[in-house]
Amino acid sequence: GFKAVADAVRAGADKFGLEPFGTAGEPFDPAQHEAMTSETSDEVSEPTVEVVYQIGYRLRGRLLRPARVGVVDNG
């Protein structure tokens, strides 16, 4: 029941060009991500998304909502 509805909504969103984004491990981009938390680590060389609190959305390449993320940077 619920899966069928979710699949139908997702198919409709794809049809109109709605794209979810925001994954752990990708480079932090302040134009696409909203940093909610920040930590330092010697294991990264550039600001990197460590955790995604809320995925972001683009519509045909235009930002609708930034992804809310936790960032780790080389201190």
C-alpha angles and dihedrals in degrees: 000000000000093000091055091052092046091049091050092050091048092049091051092049091049090050091058094044101257109158125189116209142174124096134174113260098032120119114270112250114187089204090060104026135056110212111224097171135015133202136170128233137166089219094079130060098198137023106291135184107250101175134009114221095176127005119236129229136220126190112208089334095313117118113245099168129000118235111254107226148165112240132208120198136179104263 
